Amino acid sequence: MSIVFVGTYTNNTKSEGVYAFRMDDTTGAWTRIPQSIPKITNPSFLVADRKNHRLFATAETGEGQVAAFRYDAESGALTFVNQQPSQGADPCHLSLLKTGSHVLVANYSSGTFAMLPVNPDGSLRPATDTVQDSGSGPNKARQEAPHAHSINLDASNKLAYGCDLGTDKVMIFRPNAKTGKLVPSDPAFASIHPGGGPRHFAFHPKKPVVYAINELDCTVTVFAWDKASGALRELQTITTLPRSYQNGDSCADIHVSADGKFLYGSNRGHDSIAIFSIGADGRLATVGNEPTQGKTPRNFAIDPTGNFLFAANQNSDSIIAFRIDKKTGKLAATGTKIEVPAPVCLIFG
């Protein structure tokens, strides 16, 4: 049995905040873990420290916060610890140093990235560094200013990549755990094609290749990755849609299978999971699109066994389970539907 945590939007919904479930690793079925915890407003992104049984959540509001919880590894029960300002408006993504010593946060509306220390007891201290990006993009409605949408650590934890939707840049940092600083790397960023709007980011588990999913034009950009310098060099940009882009389409989440054979990305508007095979050089080839059987798949997750993909349909209050064909990468719905108000983030504990 695995534990799964679900982050939600609480504004104008019946959501209670963060939900916890047990998952049957064989069937993919979920069972709710009943609990009562202090309600966090809009816990829209979660990250788990599995070694120390801690969970951190964004509170995506104008006065952004990052909240810390402890969880029981057996029962999944959550205990609220504390929260700290995220150093920006509408925090929407978190990463955690593998030592558990610091949380990194991306604040969407203010275009800032910040670094918060974690105490030995799992509580958060005030941020030790905040980086403000600058610039804009050609999409006047969405790129009038910087919009930090995610910050992702490589396996070595020596490099962090911050997607800025507003400026069409992937920022490159070297987080320093001793000083608590997000030190700009050299080069300090990589550019995405104008109007792409990079949102989320994924590393290949075996190849020196990384992937950015671009919200505004529904594409994935493939980069060759220099692990020493951190530099990115574009190899390919490919659409996530099986038809021409239409108004209302936008991408959201991206993940690579643990075996490195397939990449998945979520399409809102088209309401599907785009499926790609990954070639020897890391480039992508389209396999197909699987409908998510709901509206607005903002986030999805692949379980630790690699057998299941769960799509969180924000605007239909549902999480749909799919079995992954490990030979073809294709998805097949299992019939499992989990009802959660406005689910927007799935994390395995």
Secondary structure as the mmCIF struct_conf table of DSSP 4:
data_model
#
loop_
_struct_conf.conf_type_id
_struct_conf.id
_struct_conf.beg_label_comp_id
_struct_conf.beg_label_asym_id
_struct_conf.beg_label_seq_id
_struct_conf.end_label_comp_id
_struct_conf.end_label_asym_id
_struct_conf.end_label_seq_id
STRN STRN1 SER A 2 THR A 8
TURN_TY1_P TURN_TY1_P1 ASN A 11 ASN A 12
BEND BEND1 THR A 13 THR A 13
BEND BEND2 GLY A 17 GLY A 17
STRN STRN2 TYR A 19 MET A 23
TURN_TY1_P TURN_TY1_P2 ASP A 25 THR A 27
STRN STRN3 TRP A 30 ARG A 32
HELX_LH_PP_P HELX_LH_PP_P1 PRO A 38 ILE A 40
BEND BEND3 THR A 41 THR A 41
STRN STRN4 LEU A 46 ASP A 49
TURN_TY1_P TURN_TY1_P3 ARG A 50 HIS A 53
STRN STRN5 ARG A 54 ALA A 59
BEND BEND4 THR A 61 GLU A 63
STRN STRN6 GLN A 65 TYR A 71
TURN_TY1_P TURN_TY1_P4 ALA A 73 SER A 75
STRN STRN7 LEU A 78 PRO A 85
BEND BEND5 GLN A 87 ASP A 90
STRN STRN8 PRO A 91 LEU A 96
TURN_TY1_P TURN_TY1_P5 LYS A 98 THR A 99
BEND BEND6 GLY A 100 SER A 101
STRN STRN9 HIS A 102 ASN A 107
TURN_TY1_P TURN_TY1_P6 TYR A 108 GLY A 111
STRN STRN10 THR A 112 PRO A 117
STRN STRN11 VAL A 118 VAL A 118
TURN_TY1_P TURN_TY1_P7 PRO A 120 ASP A 121
BEND BEND7 GLY A 122 GLY A 122
HELX_LH_PP_P HELX_LH_PP_P2 SER A 123 SER A 123
STRN STRN12 LEU A 124 LEU A 124
HELX_LH_PP_P HELX_LH_PP_P3 ARG A 125 ALA A 127
BEND BEND8 THR A 128 THR A 128
STRN STRN13 ASP A 129 GLN A 132
BEND BEND9 PRO A 138 PRO A 138
TURN_TY1_P TURN_TY1_P8 LYS A 140 ARG A 142
BEND BEND10 GLU A 144 ALA A 145
STRN STRN14 ALA A 148 LEU A 153
TURN_TY1_P TURN_TY1_P9 ALA A 155 SER A 156
BEND BEND11 ASN A 157 LYS A 158
STRN STRN15 ALA A 160 ASP A 164
TURN_TY1_P TURN_TY1_P10 LEU A 165 ASP A 168
STRN STRN16 LYS A 169 ASN A 176
TURN_TY1_P TURN_TY1_P11 ALA A 177 GLY A 180
STRN STRN17 LYS A 181 SER A 191
HELX_LH_PP_P HELX_LH_PP_P4 ILE A 192 HIS A 193
TURN_TY1_P TURN_TY1_P12 PRO A 194 GLY A 195
STRN STRN18 PRO A 198 PHE A 203
BEND BEND12 PRO A 205 PRO A 208
STRN STRN19 VAL A 209 ASN A 214
TURN_TY1_P TURN_TY1_P13 GLU A 215 CYS A 218
STRN STRN20 THR A 219 TRP A 225
TURN_TY1_P TURN_TY1_P14 LYS A 227 SER A 229
STRN STRN21 LEU A 232 THR A 239
BEND BEND13 THR A 240 THR A 240
BEND BEND14 PRO A 242 ARG A 243
TURN_TY1_P TURN_TY1_P15 ASN A 247 GLY A 248
STRN STRN22 SER A 250 VAL A 256
TURN_TY1_P TURN_TY1_P16 ALA A 258 ASP A 259
BEND BEND15 GLY A 260 LYS A 261
STRN STRN23 PHE A 262 ARG A 268
TURN_TY1_P TURN_TY1_P17 GLY A 269 ASP A 271
STRN STRN24 SER A 272 ILE A 278
TURN_TY1_P TURN_TY1_P18 ALA A 280 ASP A 281
BEND BEND16 GLY A 282 GLY A 282
STRN STRN25 LEU A 284 PRO A 291
BEND BEND17 GLN A 293 LYS A 295
STRN STRN26 PRO A 297 ILE A 302
TURN_TY1_P TURN_TY1_P19 PRO A 304 THR A 305
BEND BEND18 GLY A 306 ASN A 307
STRN STRN27 PHE A 308 ASN A 313
HELX_RH_3T_P HELX_RH_3T_P1 GLN A 314 SER A 316
TURN_TY1_P TURN_TY1_P20 ASP A 317 ASP A 317
STRN STRN28 SER A 318 ILE A 324
TURN_TY1_P TURN_TY1_P21 LYS A 326 THR A 328
STRN STRN29 LEU A 331 GLU A 339
BEND BEND19 PRO A 341 ALA A 342
STRN STRN30 PRO A 343 PHE A 348
#
